[in-house]
Every structure is written in C-alpha cells, then in structure tokens.
Amino acid sequence: QVQLVESGGGLEQPGGSLRLSCAASGSFFSIFAMGWYRQAPGKQRESVASITSGGSTNYAAFVKGRFTISRDNAKNTVYLQMNSLKPEDTAVYYCNADRVTSGFTWDWGQGTQVTVSS
C-alpha cells in the first residue's frame, strides 16, 4: 500500500501561482502513472492532470495551459504547478495513481486545500 502526503496549498489571489507537492511511499512509485485530482465543496472529485511513468502528460480542459504536472521519481514526488489561478480552482487537491491508466487508486491522502480569493 502506498501512502500519499500532499502539501503546498494555501490562500492565493486570482492570477497568482501555487506549487503543490505529493510525496509517495513505496519502492515502485516510478512505474505508476500518477494524477492530481480536486474536490470542491458539494462537488464530486475530478481529475485535473496525469503523468505517465515516462513523463507524458494529460490535462483537464479547465486547467490546460495554466497547470503543469511533473514528477521526480528519485524523490517519489509528483508536483502540480498552478498558474493564473481562478476562484473556481478553489478545492482540496489530492494526488493518487491515475485511475484511467492504472485502473485503480490507493487510499486517499488528506489532500491540500487551495483557496483562490481576493
């Protein structure tokens, strides 16, 4: 079982930037496609971005061009660089295995809160 710890969230003004990190335990992190997800109050969790073991990326339409996912396999860490933040980006952000590519997810971590507000 992989344990996931997200960090880097906070309060940011519209147009600002944040960088989220996700540290994963386990010896086989590098072979898994990983994803960032988010869940806003009263809404279902949704996929934001994903990255394969080889570094190929995919983004939801609502973040394309603003967010960048990356990974450092040596550090067992996945990142999400978020630029040009909008109030509608406010949510709890989680990382996990990319359920589309991998077909599964591990237990969810606690997530990190991102609030975009002036």
C-alpha positions as CSV (number, residue, x, y, z in Angstrom):
1,Q,0.0,0.0,0.0
2,V,1.3,3.4,-1.0
3,Q,0.9,6.4,1.3
4,L,0.4,9.8,-0.2
5,V,1.1,13.2,1.5
6,E,0.1,16.3,-0.3
7,S,1.4,19.8,0.6
8,G,1.8,23.3,-0.8
9,G,-1.8,24.6,-0.7
10,G,-2.9,27.9,0.7
11,L,-4.7,31.1,0.0
12,E,-3.8,32.9,-3.2
13,Q,-5.3,35.8,-5.1
14,P,-6.7,35.4,-8.6
15,G,-4.0,35.3,-11.1
16,G,-1.5,34.0,-8.6
17,S,0.5,30.8,-8.5
18,L,1.0,27.8,-6.2
19,R,3.1,24.7,-6.4
20,L,1.7,21.5,-4.9
21,S,3.8,18.5,-3.9
22,C,2.8,14.9,-3.3
23,A,5.3,12.6,-1.6
24,A,4.6,8.9,-2.0
25,S,6.0,6.0,0.0
26,G,6.9,2.7,-1.7
27,S,9.6,1.2,-3.8
28,F,7.7,1.1,-7.1
29,F,6.5,4.6,-7.5
30,S,8.3,5.2,-10.7
31,I,6.3,2.6,-12.6
32,F,2.9,4.1,-11.9
33,A,1.1,6.8,-13.8
34,M,0.1,9.4,-11.3
35,G,-2.6,12.0,-11.2
36,W,-3.8,15.1,-9.4
37,Y,-7.5,15.4,-8.5
38,R,-9.6,18.0,-6.8
39,Q,-12.8,18.2,-4.9
40,A,-14.7,21.4,-4.4
41,P,-17.4,21.7,-1.7
42,G,-20.6,19.9,-2.8
43,K,-19.0,18.5,-5.9
44,Q,-17.5,15.2,-6.9
45,R,-13.8,14.6,-7.0
46,E,-12.5,15.3,-10.5
47,S,-9.3,14.6,-12.4
48,V,-7.1,17.6,-13.0
49,A,-3.9,16.2,-14.6
50,S,-2.0,13.0,-15.1
51,I,1.6,11.9,-15.9
52,T,2.8,8.5,-17.1
53,S,5.9,6.8,-15.8
54,G,7.6,8.1,-18.9
55,G,6.6,11.6,-18.4
56,S,3.7,12.0,-20.9
57,T,1.1,14.4,-19.5
58,N,-2.6,15.0,-19.9
59,Y,-4.8,17.8,-18.6
60,A,-8.4,18.5,-18.0
61,A,-9.7,21.2,-20.3
62,F,-10.3,23.6,-17.5
63,V,-6.7,23.7,-16.4
64,K,-4.9,23.3,-19.8
65,G,-2.4,26.0,-20.3
66,R,-2.4,27.1,-16.7
67,F,-1.3,24.0,-14.7
68,T,1.8,21.8,-15.2
69,I,2.2,18.3,-13.7
70,S,5.7,16.9,-13.3
71,R,7.4,14.1,-11.3
72,D,10.7,13.3,-9.8
73,N,11.0,9.5,-9.5
74,A,14.2,9.7,-7.5
75,K,12.3,11.6,-4.8
76,N,9.0,9.7,-5.2
77,T,7.3,13.0,-5.7
78,V,4.7,14.5,-8.0
79,Y,4.2,18.2,-8.5
80,L,1.5,20.4,-9.7
81,Q,2.5,24.0,-10.8
82,M,-0.6,26.1,-10.9
83,N,-0.5,29.5,-12.6
84,S,-3.2,32.0,-13.4
85,L,-5.3,30.8,-10.6
86,K,-9.1,31.4,-10.7
87,P,-11.6,31.4,-7.9
88,E,-13.1,28.2,-9.4
89,D,-9.9,26.4,-8.8
90,T,-10.7,26.5,-5.1
91,A,-10.8,22.9,-3.8
92,V,-9.0,20.3,-1.9
93,Y,-6.3,18.8,-4.1
94,Y,-5.3,15.2,-4.0
95,C,-2.7,13.0,-5.8
96,N,-3.1,9.3,-6.4
97,A,-2.5,6.8,-9.1
98,D,-4.0,7.8,-12.4
99,R,-7.1,5.7,-12.4
100,V,-7.6,5.8,-16.1
101,T,-4.2,4.5,-17.0
102,S,-3.6,2.3,-13.9
103,G,-7.2,1.2,-13.4
104,F,-7.0,1.7,-9.6
105,T,-6.3,4.2,-6.9
106,W,-4.7,3.8,-3.5
107,D,-6.2,5.0,-0.3
108,W,-6.6,8.8,-0.5
109,G,-4.4,11.1,1.5
110,Q,-5.6,14.1,3.4
111,G,-5.2,16.4,0.4
112,T,-4.2,20.1,0.5
113,Q,-6.6,23.0,0.5
114,V,-6.3,25.6,-2.3
115,T,-8.3,28.7,-1.9
116,V,-8.3,31.4,-4.6
117,S,-9.9,34.6,-3.4
118,S,-9.2,38.3,-3.3
